[in-house]
Amino acid sequence: MIPSGGLPNAKSSSTADSSVLQISGGHRLQGHVKISGAKNSALVIMAGALLCSGECRLRNVPLLADVTRIGQVLSALGVRLKQTGDILEIDARVIKTSKAPYELVTQLRASFFAIGPILARLGVAQMPLPGGCAIGARPVDLHVRGLQAMGAEVQIEHGVCNAYVPGSSRRLKGAKIYLDIASVGATETLMMAATLADGETIIENAAREPEVVDLANFCIAMGAKIYGAGTSTITIVGVPQLHSTEYTIIPDRIEAGTFLVAAAITRSELILSPVVPEHLTPIIAKLQDIGVPIIEEAPNCLRTLSAETLRASDIETLPHPGFPTDMQAPFMALLALAEGDSVINESVFENRLRHASELNRLGADIRVKGNVAFVRGVPMLSGAPVLGTDLRASAALVLAGLAAEGKTIVQGLQHLDRGYDRLDTKLQQLGARIQRIPLAQVNAEVASNPTVEELPTSGATNRENVQSQ
């Protein structure tokens, strides 16, 4: 039996709210950075452990605020968890309730994906509608329609999704499901639900992201029968139950991409491992187009070389294997310093260009019209106080601060800590002049020195030169 005690605390939201990152830019980075386990894999695989009638041990679990949150959701369901370093043990043999707590689920969108495993295990589930970064509409209708196709009765009332499987067996039925959009979340929810269903389920127009494949491989390690993950058609043959397993989560391709951009924007040489280069193909291709040399040192190791010149390049975000939307903001920071004009088309989410206004505070020249950003490269950026409005926007501002002359203060760390495992610490180890300091210290400096610019507030996200989102 795994003893109770749960997860170690990542930086809590309240702690992140009360601190900022202070960056002295213009310094090159050097050394090796260890890439942590994939955030988007870890969260859904933790939910997937609810399918197991035994105990699971997960390796390479990142220390993130979101991991802590979904751990709290699982604990509220009666699941026992214990984390030691990057190893997480999950005992879901007993699920005491089918009702997930509102105050936790509404903070983290990925926790909604647990509705599939709970429904598959218990035949009933109550899940509040999810929260997360405010980057646009991400409705759950695809999840709901898929579960209904498998025989579930689903109603959404007062912000809660209530689902149950009628009949004495309380077991979902295999079905053929076509997704109108290749949604990662819907693909994962329905794939998990189908592992314990009676019969065969076929998901067409399925998402192809590496994290979907990682979840499938985890379920297969528990005894599930899943075929075609990583293609647009996934077939799942349901089994009566799943068994204990030990599984290692893939490296985080977005963290790896962020450090590749960190090297590029500071004209530095870095070594990154472990990575899966095939997961980074669109990121590497775009960096090489911009002028950044990248060498595959080993099957799981990349080296970046200093770019002589950063060239403008156009980007359109697309579902995998296209350019990932999660890398759009970091690349905007990089292209702000490239020679020439770039166009960035955000086609995945409709509200994910708010960081443009904050980059302009640092001296960038970016105009936004709808979901398109027009970036005219400038010779240099200058440090200023900025506010991160979502997870990847916050990372982009950190990267810009590394390249900017002078001091940059990045606020909004509650977003950053959701998805990056100790980003500031890793950058420090590479030689960055970056430190986390109390917000009160910065406010005191502003109060005592009228020449110091005040920190931006959450309402200051629609600035000049940027159209309101």
C-alpha positions as CSV (number, residue, x, y, z in Angstrom):
1,M,0.0,0.0,0.0
2,I,1.3,3.4,-0.9
3,P,1.2,5.6,2.2
4,S,-0.8,8.8,2.1
5,G,1.1,12.0,2.1
6,G,0.6,13.1,-1.5
7,L,2.9,15.3,-3.5
8,P,5.6,17.6,-2.5
9,N,4.6,21.2,-2.9
10,A,5.6,22.9,-6.1
11,K,5.6,26.7,-5.9
12,S,2.0,27.5,-4.8
13,S,-0.1,30.0,-6.7
14,S,-0.1,32.3,-3.7
15,T,3.7,32.2,-3.5
16,A,4.0,32.8,-7.2
17,D,1.5,35.7,-6.9
18,S,3.7,37.3,-4.3
19,S,7.0,37.1,-6.2
20,V,8.5,38.3,-9.5
21,L,11.4,37.4,-11.6
22,Q,14.2,40.0,-11.9
23,I,16.4,39.5,-15.0
24,S,19.5,41.4,-15.9
25,G,19.7,40.8,-19.6
26,G,22.5,40.7,-22.2
27,H,24.4,37.8,-20.9
28,R,25.1,34.6,-22.8
29,L,24.2,31.2,-21.5
30,Q,26.4,28.1,-21.4
31,G,26.2,24.5,-20.3
32,H,23.9,21.5,-20.2
33,V,20.2,21.7,-19.3
34,K,18.2,18.6,-18.2
35,I,14.8,18.5,-19.8
36,S,12.0,17.5,-17.4
37,G,9.1,15.1,-18.1
38,A,6.3,16.4,-20.3
39,K,3.7,18.4,-18.5
40,N,0.9,17.5,-20.8
41,S,1.8,13.8,-20.6
42,A,2.2,13.8,-16.8
43,L,-1.2,15.4,-16.2
44,V,-3.2,13.0,-18.4
45,I,-1.2,9.9,-17.4
46,M,-1.9,10.7,-13.7
47,A,-5.6,10.8,-14.6
48,G,-5.2,7.6,-16.6
49,A,-3.9,5.9,-13.5
50,L,-7.5,5.9,-12.3
51,L,-8.1,3.1,-14.8
52,C,-5.7,0.8,-12.9
53,S,-7.1,-1.6,-10.3
54,G,-3.6,-1.8,-8.8
55,E,-0.7,0.6,-8.2
56,C,1.3,2.5,-10.7
57,R,4.8,4.0,-10.5
58,L,5.5,7.0,-12.8
59,R,9.1,8.2,-13.5
60,N,10.2,11.5,-14.9
61,V,7.3,13.4,-13.4
62,P,8.0,17.2,-13.4
63,L,7.7,19.3,-10.3
64,L,4.9,21.7,-11.3
65,A,2.0,23.5,-9.8
66,D,-0.3,21.7,-12.2
67,V,1.0,18.3,-11.2
68,T,0.3,19.3,-7.6
69,R,-3.2,20.4,-8.5
70,I,-4.2,17.2,-10.3
71,G,-2.6,15.2,-7.5
72,Q,-5.0,17.1,-5.2
73,V,-7.9,16.1,-7.4
74,L,-6.9,12.5,-7.3
75,S,-6.5,12.6,-3.5
76,A,-10.0,14.1,-3.2
77,L,-11.3,11.0,-5.1
78,G,-9.6,8.8,-2.5
79,V,-6.5,7.9,-4.4
80,R,-3.2,7.6,-2.5
81,L,-0.1,9.3,-3.9
82,K,3.5,9.6,-2.9
83,Q,6.2,11.4,-4.8
84,T,9.9,11.1,-4.2
85,G,11.9,13.3,-6.6
86,D,10.6,12.6,-10.1
87,I,9.0,9.3,-9.1
88,L,5.3,9.3,-8.4
89,E,3.5,6.3,-6.9
90,I,-0.3,6.2,-7.4
91,D,-2.6,3.7,-5.7
92,A,-6.1,4.0,-7.3
93,R,-7.3,0.6,-6.2
94,V,-10.0,2.3,-4.2
95,I,-11.9,5.3,-5.6
96,K,-14.1,6.6,-2.8
97,T,-16.2,9.1,-4.8
98,S,-17.2,9.8,-8.3
99,K,-17.5,13.6,-7.7
100,A,-14.4,15.7,-8.3
101,P,-14.1,18.9,-6.2
102,Y,-15.2,22.1,-7.9
103,E,-12.5,24.3,-6.4
104,L,-9.7,22.2,-7.8
105,V,-11.1,21.2,-11.3
106,T,-11.9,24.8,-12.1
107,Q,-8.2,25.7,-11.7
108,L,-6.9,23.1,-14.1
109,R,-8.4,22.1,-17.4
110,A,-6.5,18.8,-17.6
111,S,-8.3,17.5,-14.5
112,F,-11.6,17.4,-16.5
113,F,-10.0,14.6,-18.6
114,A,-10.4,12.3,-15.5
115,I,-14.1,12.0,-16.4
116,G,-13.3,9.3,-18.9
117,P,-11.4,7.0,-16.4
118,I,-13.8,7.7,-13.6
119,L,-16.8,6.8,-15.8
120,A,-15.0,3.7,-17.1
121,R,-14.2,2.5,-13.6
122,L,-17.3,3.4,-11.6
123,G,-20.0,3.8,-14.3
124,V,-20.8,7.3,-12.9
125,A,-18.9,10.6,-12.8
126,Q,-19.5,14.2,-11.7
127,M,-17.0,16.7,-13.1
128,P,-17.1,20.5,-12.9
129,L,-16.4,22.3,-16.1
130,P,-12.6,23.0,-16.3
131,G,-10.4,26.1,-16.0
132,G,-6.8,26.9,-16.9
133,C,-5.1,29.6,-19.0
134,A,-7.5,32.1,-20.6
135,I,-6.3,31.6,-24.1
136,G,-9.6,31.0,-25.8
137,A,-12.6,28.7,-25.9
138,R,-11.8,25.0,-25.4
139,P,-15.3,23.5,-25.1
140,V,-15.9,20.0,-23.8
141,D,-18.7,19.1,-26.3
142,L,-16.4,16.7,-28.1
143,H,-15.8,14.8,-24.8
144,V,-19.5,14.7,-24.1
145,R,-20.6,13.5,-27.5
146,G,-17.9,10.8,-27.5
147,L,-19.0,9.5,-24.1
148,Q,-22.6,9.6,-25.3
149,A,-21.7,7.5,-28.3
150,M,-20.3,4.9,-25.9
151,G,-23.6,4.7,-24.1
152,A,-23.3,7.2,-21.3
153,E,-26.1,9.5,-20.3
154,V,-24.6,13.0,-19.9
155,Q,-26.1,16.3,-18.7
156,I,-24.4,19.6,-17.9
157,E,-26.2,21.6,-15.2
158,H,-25.0,24.5,-13.1
159,G,-21.4,24.2,-14.4
160,V,-21.1,20.5,-13.6
161,C,-21.0,17.6,-16.1
162,N,-23.0,14.6,-14.8
163,A,-22.5,11.3,-16.5
164,Y,-23.5,7.7,-15.8
165,V,-23.8,4.5,-17.7
166,P,-27.3,3.0,-17.6
167,G,-27.8,-0.8,-17.1
168,S,-26.7,-3.3,-14.5
169,S,-23.1,-3.7,-15.9
170,R,-22.4,0.0,-15.7
171,R,-19.9,-0.6,-18.5
172,L,-19.4,1.7,-21.5
173,K,-19.9,0.2,-25.0
174,G,-17.5,0.3,-27.9
175,A,-18.4,2.8,-30.6
176,K,-17.2,4.5,-33.7
177,I,-16.5,8.2,-33.0
178,Y,-15.5,11.0,-35.4
179,L,-14.1,14.1,-33.8
180,D,-15.1,17.3,-35.6
181,I,-11.7,18.8,-34.4
182,A,-8.6,16.8,-33.8
183,S,-8.8,17.7,-30.1
184,V,-6.0,16.4,-27.9
185,G,-8.2,16.5,-24.7
186,A,-11.1,14.7,-26.4
187,T,-8.9,12.1,-27.9
188,E,-7.3,11.4,-24.6
189,T,-10.6,11.3,-22.6
190,L,-12.3,9.0,-25.0
191,M,-9.2,6.7,-25.5
192,M,-9.0,6.2,-21.7
193,A,-12.7,5.6,-21.4
194,A,-12.6,3.0,-24.2
195,T,-9.9,0.9,-22.6
196,L,-12.4,-0.6,-20.2
197,A,-15.4,-0.5,-22.5
198,D,-17.2,-3.5,-23.8
199,G,-16.1,-4.0,-27.4
200,E,-14.1,-2.0,-30.0
201,T,-13.9,1.8,-30.2
202,I,-12.6,3.6,-33.2
203,I,-11.7,7.3,-32.9
204,E,-11.4,9.0,-36.2
205,N,-9.7,12.4,-36.8
206,A,-7.9,11.7,-33.5
207,A,-5.1,14.1,-32.3
208,R,-1.6,12.9,-33.2
209,E,0.4,14.7,-30.6
210,P,3.3,12.8,-28.9
211,E,1.5,13.2,-25.5
212,V,-1.4,11.2,-27.0
213,V,1.0,8.4,-27.9
214,D,2.6,8.6,-24.5
215,L,-0.8,8.1,-22.8
216,A,-1.6,5.2,-25.2
217,N,1.8,3.6,-24.3
218,F,1.1,4.0,-20.6
219,C,-2.3,2.3,-21.0
220,I,-0.8,-0.4,-23.1
221,A,1.7,-1.0,-20.3
222,M,-1.3,-1.6,-18.0
223,G,-2.7,-4.1,-20.4
224,A,-4.9,-2.0,-22.6
225,K,-5.3,-2.9,-26.3
226,I,-4.7,0.3,-28.3
227,Y,-3.6,0.5,-31.9
228,G,-2.8,3.5,-34.2
229,A,-1.9,6.1,-31.6
230,G,0.0,8.8,-33.4
231,T,-2.2,8.5,-36.5
232,S,-5.6,10.0,-37.2
233,T,-7.4,6.7,-36.5
234,I,-7.0,5.0,-33.1
235,T,-8.6,1.7,-32.3
236,I,-9.2,0.5,-28.8
237,V,-10.4,-3.0,-27.9
238,G,-11.8,-2.9,-24.3
239,V,-10.6,-5.2,-21.6
240,P,-12.2,-6.0,-18.2
241,Q,-9.5,-4.4,-16.1
242,L,-6.0,-2.9,-16.2
243,H,-3.0,-3.9,-14.0
244,S,-0.1,-2.3,-12.2
245,T,2.8,-0.9,-14.2
246,E,5.9,1.2,-14.0
247,Y,6.2,3.9,-16.7
248,T,8.6,6.7,-17.7
249,I,7.1,9.9,-19.1
250,I,8.6,11.4,-22.3
251,P,10.7,14.6,-22.1
252,D,8.8,17.8,-22.5
253,R,9.1,19.0,-26.1
254,I,7.8,22.5,-25.2
255,E,10.4,22.9,-22.4
256,A,13.0,21.7,-24.8
257,G,11.8,24.2,-27.4
258,T,11.8,27.0,-24.9
259,F,15.5,26.4,-24.1
260,L,16.3,26.2,-27.8
261,V,14.8,29.6,-28.2
262,A,16.6,30.8,-25.0
263,A,19.9,29.8,-26.6
264,A,19.0,31.5,-29.9
265,I,17.8,34.8,-28.4
266,T,21.0,35.1,-26.3
267,R,23.3,33.9,-29.1
268,S,24.4,31.1,-26.9
269,E,25.6,27.4,-27.2
270,L,23.6,25.0,-25.1
271,I,23.3,21.2,-24.8
272,L,19.9,19.8,-24.1
273,S,19.0,16.2,-23.0
274,P,17.0,14.1,-22.8
275,V,14.9,15.0,-25.8
276,V,13.1,13.2,-28.6
277,P,14.3,15.0,-31.7
278,E,11.3,13.7,-33.8
279,H,9.0,15.6,-31.3
280,L,10.8,18.8,-32.0
281,T,10.9,18.6,-35.9
282,P,8.8,21.7,-36.6
283,I,10.6,23.7,-33.9
284,I,14.1,22.7,-35.1
285,A,13.1,23.4,-38.7
286,K,11.8,26.9,-37.9
287,L,14.9,27.7,-35.8
288,Q,17.2,26.7,-38.7
289,D,15.1,28.8,-41.1
290,I,15.7,31.7,-38.7
291,G,19.4,31.0,-38.8
292,V,20.1,29.0,-35.6
293,P,22.4,26.0,-36.2
294,I,21.2,22.8,-34.2
295,I,23.2,19.6,-34.1
296,E,21.9,16.2,-33.0
297,E,24.8,15.1,-30.7
298,A,23.1,11.8,-29.8
299,P,19.7,10.2,-30.3
300,N,18.5,12.0,-27.2
301,C,20.7,15.1,-27.1
302,L,20.8,18.4,-29.1
303,R,23.4,21.1,-29.2
304,T,22.6,24.7,-30.3
305,L,25.3,26.9,-31.8
306,S,25.3,30.7,-31.7
307,A,23.5,32.3,-34.6
308,E,25.4,34.9,-36.6
309,T,22.2,36.5,-37.8
310,L,18.6,36.0,-36.9
311,R,16.4,36.1,-40.0
312,A,12.6,36.9,-40.2
313,S,10.3,34.0,-40.7
314,D,6.6,33.4,-40.9
315,I,4.8,31.0,-38.5
316,E,1.3,29.4,-38.6
317,T,0.4,27.3,-35.6
318,L,-1.2,24.0,-36.4
319,P,-2.1,20.7,-34.6
320,H,0.8,18.2,-34.5
321,P,2.8,17.6,-36.6
322,G,2.5,21.3,-37.5
323,F,4.1,24.1,-35.5
324,P,2.9,23.9,-31.9
325,T,0.8,26.7,-30.5
326,D,2.6,26.4,-27.2
327,M,5.8,27.7,-29.0
328,Q,4.2,30.7,-30.7
329,A,4.9,33.1,-27.8
330,P,8.6,32.2,-27.3
331,F,9.1,32.5,-31.1
332,M,7.5,35.9,-31.1
333,A,10.1,37.1,-28.6
334,L,12.8,35.7,-30.8
335,L,11.4,37.2,-34.1
336,A,11.2,40.6,-32.4
337,L,15.0,40.6,-32.7
338,A,15.3,39.1,-36.2
339,E,16.2,41.1,-39.3
340,G,13.1,41.8,-41.4
341,D,9.3,41.4,-41.0
342,S,7.7,38.2,-39.8
343,V,4.0,37.2,-39.7
344,I,2.6,34.9,-37.0
345,N,-0.8,33.4,-37.6
346,E,-2.3,31.8,-34.4
347,S,-4.8,29.4,-35.9
348,V,-5.3,27.1,-32.9
349,F,-6.6,29.5,-30.1
350,E,-8.3,32.8,-30.7
351,N,-7.0,34.7,-27.7
352,R,-3.4,33.9,-27.5
353,L,-1.5,37.0,-28.7
354,R,-1.8,39.1,-25.5
355,H,1.9,38.9,-24.9
356,A,2.5,41.1,-27.9
357,S,1.6,44.2,-25.9
358,E,4.1,43.2,-23.2
359,L,6.9,42.5,-25.7
360,N,6.2,46.0,-27.0
361,R,6.9,47.4,-23.6
362,L,10.4,45.9,-24.0
363,G,10.9,47.8,-27.3
364,A,9.5,45.2,-29.7
365,D,7.6,46.4,-32.8
366,I,4.5,44.2,-33.0
367,R,1.1,44.9,-34.4
368,V,-1.9,42.5,-33.9
369,K,-4.9,42.2,-36.0
370,G,-7.3,39.5,-35.1
371,N,-5.3,36.3,-34.7
372,V,-2.3,37.6,-36.7
373,A,0.8,39.3,-35.4
374,F,3.0,41.4,-37.6
375,V,6.5,41.5,-36.1
376,R,9.1,44.0,-37.4
377,G,12.5,43.1,-36.0
378,V,14.3,45.7,-33.9
379,P,18.1,45.9,-33.1
380,M,17.6,45.6,-29.4
381,L,15.1,45.3,-26.5
382,S,15.3,47.3,-23.3
383,G,14.4,46.0,-19.8
384,A,11.0,47.0,-18.3
385,P,8.3,45.7,-16.0
386,V,6.0,43.2,-17.8
387,L,3.1,41.0,-17.0
388,G,2.7,37.4,-18.1
389,T,-1.0,36.7,-19.0
390,D,-0.7,32.9,-19.5
391,L,1.8,30.1,-19.2
392,R,3.7,30.4,-22.5
393,A,3.3,34.2,-22.6
394,S,5.2,34.3,-19.3
395,A,8.0,32.2,-20.7
396,A,8.2,34.4,-23.8
397,L,8.7,37.5,-21.5
398,V,11.5,35.7,-19.6
399,L,13.2,34.9,-22.9
400,A,12.9,38.5,-24.0
401,G,14.3,39.7,-20.6
402,L,17.3,37.5,-21.1
403,A,18.1,39.3,-24.3
404,A,17.1,42.8,-23.3
405,E,19.5,45.4,-22.1
406,G,19.0,46.4,-18.5
407,K,16.6,45.0,-15.9
408,T,13.3,43.3,-16.7
409,I,10.7,42.4,-14.0
410,V,8.4,39.6,-15.0
411,Q,5.1,39.4,-13.0
412,G,2.5,36.6,-13.3
413,L,4.7,33.7,-12.1
414,Q,1.6,31.7,-11.1
415,H,1.3,31.0,-14.9
416,L,4.9,30.1,-15.4
417,D,5.1,27.7,-12.4
418,R,2.1,25.8,-13.8
419,G,4.1,24.4,-16.7
420,Y,7.9,24.9,-16.2
421,D,9.9,22.8,-13.8
422,R,12.1,25.4,-12.0
423,L,12.7,27.4,-15.1
424,D,14.5,30.2,-13.2
425,T,16.8,27.8,-11.4
426,K,17.7,26.0,-14.6
427,L,18.5,29.3,-16.3
428,Q,20.6,30.4,-13.3
429,Q,22.7,27.2,-13.7
430,L,23.3,28.2,-17.3
431,G,24.7,31.6,-16.2
432,A,21.6,33.8,-16.6
433,R,21.3,36.7,-14.2
434,I,17.8,35.9,-13.0
435,Q,16.4,35.7,-9.5
436,R,13.0,35.3,-7.9
437,I,12.3,38.2,-5.4
438,P,9.3,39.2,-3.3
439,L,6.8,41.5,-5.0
440,A,6.8,43.6,-1.8
441,Q,10.5,44.4,-2.4
442,V,9.8,45.7,-5.9
443,N,6.9,47.8,-4.7
444,A,9.0,49.3,-2.0
445,E,11.6,50.2,-4.6
446,V,9.0,51.9,-6.7
447,A,7.6,53.8,-3.7
448,S,11.0,55.1,-2.7
449,N,12.3,55.9,-6.2
450,P,10.0,57.9,-8.5
451,T,12.2,57.1,-11.5
452,V,11.4,53.4,-11.3
453,E,8.5,52.4,-13.5
454,E,5.5,50.8,-11.7
455,L,4.7,47.2,-12.3
456,P,1.9,46.5,-14.8
457,T,-1.5,45.2,-13.5
458,S,-3.7,42.5,-14.8
459,G,-5.8,45.1,-16.6
460,A,-2.9,46.5,-18.6
461,T,-2.9,43.8,-21.3
462,N,-4.3,45.9,-24.2
463,R,-1.6,48.5,-24.9
464,E,-0.9,50.9,-27.7
465,N,0.1,49.3,-31.0
466,V,-1.8,46.1,-30.1
467,Q,-5.5,45.6,-31.0
468,S,-7.7,44.4,-28.2
469,Q,-8.2,40.6,-28.2
